Each structure stands twice: as C-alpha cells, then as structure tokens.
C-alpha cells in the first residue's frame, strides 16, 4: 500500500477544518474516520498489481551514441482496471526515457509502454525491475508492487573510425594491382613483367627476360594475401585512463557545478575504447586485403578470444566480443600475455599490441619479455598519446604552468625513449593522439603490406 499526495492534501485540509471547528475533538475524529474510509475504499477498488504480466520485445543491440526502443507489454488478467503509473527501471547508464509512464489497462486487456534507451557506456545494460502503482478511484491510496521482466541490450563500440575506411581501401586496391600502381618487395607474389623506367629498383630486373627481349625488363609484384594478423588488446590498468575529448556526448543534461555553472566536462574515452576503435578499422582493412584477423584481450587472463571468423562475420564478431570488456585496475601480466600469444600463433604473423606506451609500465612489464615475441613474429606496438600533455608542454604564462610544462616535457621524453628502445628491438611503433590513432595504424599496416613485410 502507498499513500498519494492527494491523501496528504486531504489530511492538511482536515487539520484546517479541525482548527476552526467549535468542538475540535469530534471534528478531528470525523476527519480521521472520513480519511480512513476513503483510503480503505481506494485500496479495495484499486486494480491488483501482483497478477499483472509483462512481456518485452525490441532490439538487443545498439551502438554507443545511438538510441533504440524496447516495448513493454502489460497484460491485466485480473477483474479490475489498473490505472496508475509504471516505472521501468534500468541501469542509469542505459539512459532510459521516460522514467515514468501513465498506465491504464482495463481488465482482460493489454497495453504497450515504449521505452527509449540512449546508452552512455559500452557493455550489457539490463532492466532492473518494473514497478507499478495502481491508484484507487479517489486517488488517496494505491497498491504498489514490482516485477522482474529481464531484458538485456548490448551496447556495441561505435566504430567512429569507419569514415577513414574508403580512403584506405582505395590505397589497398592500388597495392592489389587493380590500379596501375603495382609494388615490388621481398616476400610478395610475382604479378607480371614490364619495361624498365627511370626510378625502378635495379634489384627487380629480370635478366633472363631482358636477354630474350633485348630490352631491360623488371618484375612487378602484388602483396601476399591470406596472411595472419593477431590484434591484442591490453585491458590492464593503464588502459583505463581517459584521454582526448569524448566524441559521443553522455546521455542526459549537462552537469552543473557550484552556483549553477556548468561543471567541468568529463574527460574523453578510456584508452581501451580508442584502442578498440583502431582495432576495428585495422580489422576491416585487413579482411578486405584477404588477411585473416584474430583478436585477443588480456590483462592477467584471457578476457576474450575471437578466431576463425569469416570476412563477412568478422566485424560483427569483434564488436560483440569487445562490447562487455572493461579495463581492469590491475597491472597487466606481460609474461602471461606473451605466452598466450605464442600459444595461439604458432606460425609467423603480424602481432598488433594496443597498449599504453607508459615508460615505467613498459620497462617493468613488456620490455624484458619482448625478445621472445619479436624473434618469432613481426610485432607492432600502438599506443594513444594524451593531447593534454602536449598542451601542458606549451604553457609558459605563470610559474605553475612552467612547472607543468617541465613535467610534461619529461613525460614526452620518456615516451620517446621507450619508443626508441622498442624500435631497436625490431618492433614497429605507432604513437598518435586519440583521433589519429586508427588512421595512423591503418596507414602503417598498408606500408608494411607495400614493403612486402607481411
């Protein structure tokens, strides 16, 4: 049972009547009896909440930044009309609207309530409960109860970097020989012969064909296909840091700070989300190039493993596997990660490790075990840099800004040092700001393809 605001208003009016009555005692008793009778009548005549049945339908997948709808069907098998308010409670990050909806279901009928979800985070967003308040005819009291009507909507990564895919596919078509720009390099497949022109590599000259034709002839090549690309996501603590500006605004109103002023905006995506976006662009490009793409997410154990997906199902498999992954606030086990990679990649392949190029974490974690990996595979380490560090390094206005600039320069120097060490080990490195990481990684992959290193 629940009392409504109308019951409080009636009680307040009753108190006023009692105060002005010539005999307060009998008046108070009468008001209380009248209010109790009204509440009792409402409770008796209000539709029962417990027998209600709920059925859901709608989408189960949505991309972050987009909206979807879920329909909740309320069936009333009881003998009285249920009139009141329904609240479909979801996790706050699901961005459910409206929070409450009017409900009027005649006996033996059903009604639909549509809830719009605009999630603010990746992952699985679940409905917690459905609460119904059934009002009586006087509106003084209501029957209230909650029901379980489970429904889960998986919020997928938004793949914002897909806008860079057409330009990279055009370059890939040039490498594949569909355009006249064929490439030459060690480890590529022979394509055809053509006459030598100024600027061609003399190592590509076919001397036997030259002798037969009495003219200098060079070989042209096309990149090898059916290579393997293993993308590894570091889900340890360093991947939880937020960098850049959030490309997708959070659902709801702008938060307010003191005195009604807008609060400081929340920092952008976690490094893990930027890494996922870059991984999706690389996977889409590699799949179009005819290469096989696998995904491994690891911190201290395997968080997800996607292997053997076909070209048409690859992106769907990857976004579904990535959606529920969150960064763990633990130090990543580099030794275990390398062991997991070697156990799954028996033959030489391109290993793309998306992690943070944090000097301290790399010195204690990856660097000691890196030779085990780079001796058997071509390794590419990609990390997203924080643009706020570059902004701090440029500050000179006050003494505090000068100290901040000195700290920022030190951090950038350490980052360049760890990058140089990785390259001395034969590791390819991509270090770029958040918005540039995905296209920079795709360009590096195409450069490796053009050089015949895959």
C-alpha positions in Angstrom: 0.0 0.0 0.0 1.1 3.6 -0.7 -0.5 6.9 0.1 -0.5 9.6 -2.6 0.0 13.3 -2.5 -3.8 13.7 -2.7 -4.1 11.9 0.6 -1.7 14.4 2.2 -3.6 17.3 0.8 -6.9 15.9 2.2 -5.3 15.4 5.6 -4.0 19.0 5.6 -7.4 20.4 4.7 -8.9 18.2 7.5 -6.4 19.8 10.0 -7.5 23.3 8.9 -11.2 22.3 9.5 -10.3 20.9 12.9 -8.5 24.1 13.9 -11.5 26.3 13.1 -14.2 23.9 14.4 -16.1 24.9 17.7 -15.5 21.3 19.0 -12.1 20.1 17.8 -12.3 16.6 19.4 -15.4 15.3 17.4 -14.2 17.2 14.3 -10.8 15.5 14.4 -12.4 12.1 14.9 -14.7 12.7 11.9 -11.9 13.8 9.6 -9.8 10.9 10.5 -12.7 8.5 10.0 -13.5 10.0 6.7 -9.9 9.9 5.5 -9.5 6.3 6.7 -12.7 5.3 4.9 -11.5 6.9 1.7 -8.2 5.2 1.9 -9.9 1.8 2.5 -12.2 2.3 -0.4 -9.3 3.1 -2.7 -7.4 0.1 -1.6 -10.4 -2.2 -2.1 -11.3 -0.8 -5.6 -7.8 -0.3 -6.9 -6.7 -2.9 -9.5 -4.4 -5.6 -8.3 -0.8 -5.3 -9.2 0.5 -8.7 -8.4 -1.3 -10.6 -11.2 0.0 -8.3 -13.9 2.1 -10.0 -16.6 4.9 -8.4 -18.6 6.4 -9.2 -21.9 9.2 -7.4 -23.7 10.2 -7.0 -27.3 12.6 -4.8 -29.3 16.3 -4.5 -30.1 19.0 -6.2 -28.2 21.9 -4.5 -29.9 22.7 -0.8 -30.2 25.9 1.2 -31.0 27.2 3.6 -28.4 25.8 7.1 -29.3 22.7 5.8 -30.9 19.2 5.2 -29.5 16.9 2.2 -29.6 13.5 1.3 -28.2 12.2 -1.5 -26.1 8.5 -2.3 -25.9 7.0 -3.5 -22.6 3.6 -5.1 -22.9 1.5 -5.0 -19.7 -1.3 -7.7 -19.5 -4.0 -7.4 -16.9 -5.7 -10.8 -16.3 -7.5 -9.5 -13.2 -11.1 -8.4 -12.8 -10.5 -4.7 -12.2 -9.0 -1.9 -14.2 -5.4 -1.0 -13.4 -4.9 2.8 -13.5 -1.8 4.5 -12.3 1.9 4.9 -13.0 4.5 2.5 -14.3 8.2 2.9 -13.9 10.6 0.7 -16.0 13.8 0.8 -14.0 17.1 0.3 -16.0 20.7 0.8 -15.0 21.4 4.6 -15.0 23.9 4.3 -17.9 21.2 2.9 -20.1 19.7 6.4 -20.5 16.1 5.1 -20.3 13.3 7.6 -21.0 10.7 8.3 -19.9 11.4 7.4 -16.3 7.7 7.1 -15.5 4.7 6.5 -17.8 1.0 6.7 -17.2 -0.7 3.3 -17.2 -4.4 2.4 -17.8 -5.1 -1.3 -18.5 -8.8 -2.5 -18.5 -9.5 -5.9 -17.1 -8.6 -8.7 -19.5 -6.7 -6.3 -21.9 -3.1 -5.3 -22.5 -1.2 -2.1 -23.2 2.2 -1.3 -24.6 4.7 1.1 -23.0 7.7 2.2 -25.2 11.0 3.0 -23.5 13.8 4.7 -25.4 17.3 3.9 -24.5 20.3 6.1 -25.2 23.2 4.4 -23.5 26.2 6.3 -22.2 28.6 3.4 -21.9 29.5 0.2 -23.7 28.5 -3.2 -22.4 25.4 -5.0 -21.3 22.6 -2.8 -20.0 19.9 -4.6 -18.1 16.4 -3.7 -16.8 16.3 -3.9 -13.0 12.6 -4.1 -12.3 9.2 -2.9 -13.4 7.3 -1.0 -10.6 3.6 -0.3 -10.9 1.4 1.9 -8.7 -2.3 1.2 -9.1 -4.5 4.1 -7.9 -7.9 3.9 -6.5 -10.9 5.9 -7.8 -10.4 8.7 -5.2 -6.6 8.9 -5.7 -5.9 8.8 -2.0 -4.1 5.4 -1.8 -2.6 3.0 -4.2 -1.4 -0.6 -4.5 2.2 -0.9 -5.4 4.5 -3.7 -6.4 7.5 -4.6 -8.5 8.0 -7.3 -11.0 11.0 -8.9 -12.8 10.9 -8.6 -16.6 14.5 -9.2 -17.6 15.8 -7.7 -20.8 19.4 -7.0 -21.9 20.6 -4.6 -24.5 24.3 -4.9 -25.6 25.9 -1.6 -26.3 28.5 -2.0 -29.1 31.6 0.1 -29.8 30.6 2.9 -32.2 33.4 2.4 -34.7 33.7 6.1 -35.5 36.9 5.5 -37.5 34.9 3.8 -40.3 35.0 7.2 -42.0 38.7 6.6 -42.8 38.0 3.2 -44.4 37.1 4.3 -48.0 40.5 6.2 -48.4 42.4 3.2 -47.1 40.6 0.8 -49.3 41.5 2.9 -52.3 45.1 2.6 -51.4 44.7 -1.1 -50.8 43.3 -1.5 -54.3 46.4 0.2 -55.7 48.5 -2.3 -53.8 46.4 -5.2 -55.1 47.1 -4.2 -58.7 43.5 -3.2 -59.5 45.0 0.2 -60.2 48.3 0.6 -62.2 50.4 1.2 -59.1 51.9 -2.3 -58.5 54.6 -2.7 -55.9 57.8 -4.7 -55.6 59.3 -6.1 -52.5 60.7 -9.1 -50.7 58.1 -11.7 -49.9 55.4 -10.5 -52.3 53.7 -12.6 -55.1 55.0 -12.2 -58.7 52.5 -10.5 -60.9 53.9 -9.6 -64.4 56.8 -8.2 -66.4 57.1 -4.7 -67.8 59.7 -2.4 -69.4 62.1 -0.7 -67.1 61.5 3.0 -66.4 63.7 5.5 -64.6 63.4 5.2 -60.8 62.7 1.4 -60.8 64.7 -0.7 -58.3 67.5 -2.4 -60.2 67.1 -5.5 -58.0 63.7 -6.0 -59.7 65.3 -6.5 -63.2 64.6 -9.9 -64.7 67.9 -10.6 -66.6 66.6 -13.7 -68.4 63.6 -11.8 -69.8 65.9 -8.8 -70.6 68.2 -11.1 -72.6 65.3 -12.6 -74.6 63.6 -9.2 -75.4 66.8 -7.2 -75.9 65.3 -4.6 -73.6 65.5 -4.1 -69.8 62.5 -5.7 -68.1 61.5 -5.6 -64.5 59.2 -7.8 -62.4 56.1 -6.4 -60.8 54.6 -7.8 -57.7 51.3 -7.8 -55.8 51.1 -8.1 -52.0 50.7 -11.5 -50.5 47.2 -12.5 -49.3 46.0 -14.8 -46.6 48.5 -13.5 -44.0 47.5 -13.6 -40.3 47.0 -10.5 -38.2 46.6 -11.0 -34.4 45.3 -7.9 -32.6 46.0 -7.9 -28.9 44.1 -5.5 -26.5 45.9 -4.7 -23.2 43.0 -4.4 -20.7 45.2 -3.7 -17.7 45.1 -0.6 -15.5 46.9 1.7 -18.0 44.1 1.3 -20.5 41.6 2.8 -18.0 42.9 6.3 -18.3 40.7 8.7 -20.1 42.3 10.8 -22.9 41.1 13.3 -25.5 37.6 14.7 -25.8 34.5 12.4 -25.7 33.4 12.0 -29.3 30.0 11.0 -28.2 28.2 13.1 -25.5 26.8 11.4 -22.5 23.1 10.9 -22.2 21.2 13.4 -20.1 21.7 17.1 -19.2 25.0 18.8 -18.8 26.0 18.5 -15.1 26.0 21.7 -13.1 28.7 22.8 -10.7 28.7 25.4 -7.9 26.4 28.4 -8.4 24.6 26.7 -11.3 27.7 27.0 -13.5 28.4 24.1 -16.0 30.7 21.5 -14.3 34.0 20.6 -15.8 33.2 18.2 -18.7 34.1 14.6 -18.1 37.4 13.6 -19.9 37.1 11.6 -23.1 37.1 7.9 -23.7 39.3 5.4 -21.9 42.4 4.4 -23.8 40.8 0.9 -24.2 37.9 2.4 -26.2 40.3 4.3 -28.5 42.3 1.0 -29.0 39.1 -0.8 -29.8 38.2 1.8 -32.5 41.6 1.5 -34.0 41.4 -2.3 -33.9 38.1 -2.3 -35.8 39.5 -0.1 -38.6 42.6 -2.3 -38.9 40.4 -5.5 -38.9 38.1 -4.2 -41.6 41.1 -3.2 -43.8 43.0 -6.4 -43.2 39.9 -8.5 -44.0 39.4 -6.7 -47.3 43.1 -7.3 -48.0 42.5 -11.1 -47.8 44.3 -11.5 -44.4 42.9 -13.5 -41.5 42.3 -11.5 -38.3 42.1 -12.8 -34.8 41.5 -10.8 -31.5 42.9 -11.4 -28.1 42.1 -9.3 -25.0 44.4 -9.9 -22.0 45.3 -8.4 -18.6 46.1 -11.2 -16.1 43.9 -13.7 -18.0 42.3 -14.1 -21.4 39.3 -11.7 -21.4 38.2 -12.6 -24.9 39.4 -14.6 -27.9 38.0 -14.3 -31.4 39.4 -16.6 -34.1 38.4 -18.1 -37.4 35.6 -15.5 -38.2 34.9 -15.2 -41.9 35.3 -11.9 -43.7 31.6 -11.2 -43.7 31.2 -12.0 -40.0 34.4 -10.6 -38.7 33.3 -7.1 -37.6 30.1 -8.4 -36.1 32.1 -11.0 -34.1 34.7 -8.3 -32.9 32.2 -5.7 -31.8 30.1 -8.3 -29.9 33.3 -9.6 -28.2 34.6 -6.1 -27.4 31.3 -4.7 -26.0 31.4 -6.1 -22.5 35.1 -5.7 -21.9 36.2 -3.1 -19.4 39.6 -2.1 -18.2 40.7 -3.9 -15.0 42.5 -1.9 -12.4 45.4 -4.4 -12.1 48.8 -4.5 -13.6 48.9 -6.5 -16.9 50.9 -9.7 -16.8 53.2 -9.2 -19.7 54.8 -12.7 -19.4 51.3 -14.3 -19.4 50.3 -12.2 -22.4 53.3 -13.2 -24.4 52.7 -16.8 -23.5 49.0 -16.6 -24.6 50.1 -15.0 -27.9 52.7 -17.7 -28.6 50.3 -20.4 -27.7 47.8 -19.1 -30.3 50.1 -18.0 -33.0 52.4 -21.0 -34.0 53.4 -19.6 -37.4 54.8 -16.2 -38.1 52.3 -13.4 -38.3 51.8 -9.7 -37.6 51.1 -9.1 -33.9 49.5 -5.7 -33.2 49.6 -4.9 -29.5 47.4 -2.0 -28.5 48.6 -0.7 -25.1 49.8 2.4 -23.4 53.4 3.5 -24.1 54.0 4.2 -20.4 57.7 4.1 -19.8 57.5 2.7 -16.2 54.9 0.1 -17.1 56.8 -1.0 -20.3 60.2 -1.2 -18.5 58.8 -3.5 -15.8 56.4 -5.4 -18.0 56.8 -5.8 -21.7 60.4 -5.0 -22.4 62.0 -8.0 -20.6 59.8 -10.5 -22.5 59.6 -8.7 -25.8 62.5 -10.6 -27.5 60.5 -13.8 -27.1 57.8 -12.4 -29.2 59.8 -10.3 -31.7 62.0 -13.3 -32.6 59.1 -15.2 -33.9 56.6 -12.6 -35.1 56.5 -9.2 -36.7 55.4 -7.0 -33.8 53.7 -3.6 -34.0 53.0 -1.7 -30.7 50.4 1.1 -30.9 49.5 3.5 -28.2 47.4 6.6 -27.8 49.1 9.7 -26.5 47.4 12.2 -24.3 46.9 15.6 -26.1 46.7 17.4 -22.7 50.4 16.6 -22.2 51.3 18.5 -25.4 49.1 21.4 -24.3 50.8 21.5 -20.9 54.2 21.4 -22.5 53.4 24.7 -24.3 52.4 26.6 -21.2 54.6 29.5 -20.1 52.3 32.1 -18.6 52.8 31.5 -14.9 55.3 29.8 -12.6 52.8 27.0 -12.1 52.4 26.5 -15.9 56.2 26.4 -16.3 56.4 23.6 -13.7 53.6 21.8 -15.5 55.4 22.3 -18.8 58.6 20.8 -17.4 56.7 17.7 -16.1 55.0 17.3 -19.5 58.3 17.6 -21.4 59.8 14.9 -19.1 56.8 12.6 -19.8 57.2 13.2 -23.6 61.0 12.5 -23.3 60.3 9.2 -21.5 57.8 8.2 -24.2 60.3 8.9 -27.0 62.9 6.9 -25.1 60.6 3.8 -24.8 59.7 4.2 -28.5 63.4 4.2 -29.5 64.0 1.1 -27.4 61.1 -0.7 -29.0 62.4 0.1 -32.4 65.9 -1.1 -31.5 64.3 -4.5 -30.8 62.9 -4.5 -34.3 59.4 -3.6 -33.2 57.2 -1.2 -35.3 55.7 1.6 -33.2 52.6 3.8 -33.8 52.2 6.6 -31.2 49.4 9.1 -32.1 46.7 11.3 -30.4 43.3 9.7 -29.9 41.6 10.9 -33.1 44.7 10.0 -35.2 45.5 6.5 -33.8 43.1 4.5 -36.0 44.1 6.0 -39.4 47.8 6.0 -38.4 47.6 2.3 -37.5 45.9 1.6 -40.8 48.5 3.5 -42.8 51.3 1.6 -41.0 49.7 -1.7 -41.9 49.4 -0.6 -45.6 53.1 0.5 -45.5 54.1 -3.0 -44.2 52.0 -4.5 -46.9 53.5 -2.3 -49.6 57.1 -3.1 -48.4 56.4 -6.9 -48.6 56.9 -7.4 -44.9 53.7 -9.3 -44.4 
